[in-house]
Amino acid sequence: MPLWIPITIAAALCQNIRTTMQQKIRGLLSVDGANFVRYLYGAPLALAALAFLVWGTGRTVPTITLAFLGLVTIAGVAQIVATSLMIHSFSLRNFTVGTVYSKTETVFVALFATYIAGEPLAFGSWIGIFVCLGGVAILSVRGKLSDIRGILADLTHKGAVYGILSGAVFAIAAGTIREASKLLTEGDFLIRGITVLACMNTIQVVLMALYLARRDRPQLGKVWVNWRSSIWVGIFSVLGSAGWALAMTLENAALVRAVGQIELVFTFISSRLVLKEKPSIGEWIGSILVIGGVVLILVTR
């Protein structure tokens, strides 16, 4: 099994845990504050991991160019903007619609890889991506298949537009992370992936801190006061982000993000284990479609 596959699955699991924990601190922090903790507590961990690789294992930091810094800056800003667009889509429509349309990211990443990055996908991989997307849609509406028809019929709604835009901008983030890693020609995939992550998270901390200082200064204090809850968001965020960065260093970003849709299956399983709810037939179908799409992508790549 290629190494990027278990790394991607681990990243998806960490992202699922991070999202759950992030929801718990929403009562303590604003949306922007909750997003900020991802970078504030994640960046030091990424830098520490980079320092360990350099001084603990004898690796050297790859040569960092202005082109590389430009790409990771674009990726970092894109992540922040995409998250804001997705949250805005929730307020304009609802969580379900925003989630479904933000997951169009996989299609946009595939288009980016094919027509911009010069990494075209096999026909079977495209089919797998759309199968995954169908499964994601079903899981996002909790298996109520009739709701999906309503969502698809509402493409012109402003909430749907913001959701699709968030997917497109998330795709820019994924694509530029992949391109930035390709500019680092020295060292193994581990040092290159962690270098991308450390640089991107550091830039995100600076940019979001400046933004909050100007727009919502009290949140800066609340982030520090609530560090016991916030730090776990940062830990699982950096673990997930490290997984994405490492996987995208090894493989086409479109395939990585498509396989990463298995995160929705983790959400489905964990909610059932915690809430003890009986899964609907639609939810089983959605999970099978996601897993089946992932398998199709892997066997046809």
Secondary structure, 3 states (H helix, E strand, C coil): CCCHHHHHHHHHHHHHHHHHHHHHHHHCCCHHHHHHHHHHCHHHHHHHHHHHHHHHCCCCCCCCCHHHHHHHHHHHHHHHHHHHHHHHHHHHCCHHHHHHHHCCHHHHHHHHHHHCCCCCCCHHHHHHHHHHHHHHHHHHCCCCHHHHHHHHCCCCCHHHHHHHHHHHHHHHHHHHHHHHHHHCCCCCHHHHHHHHHHHHHHHHHHHHHHHHHHHCCHHHHHHHHCHHHHHHHHHHHHHHHHHHHHHHHHCCHHHHHHHHHHHHHHHHHHHHHHHCCCCCHHHHHHHHHHHHHHHHHHHHC
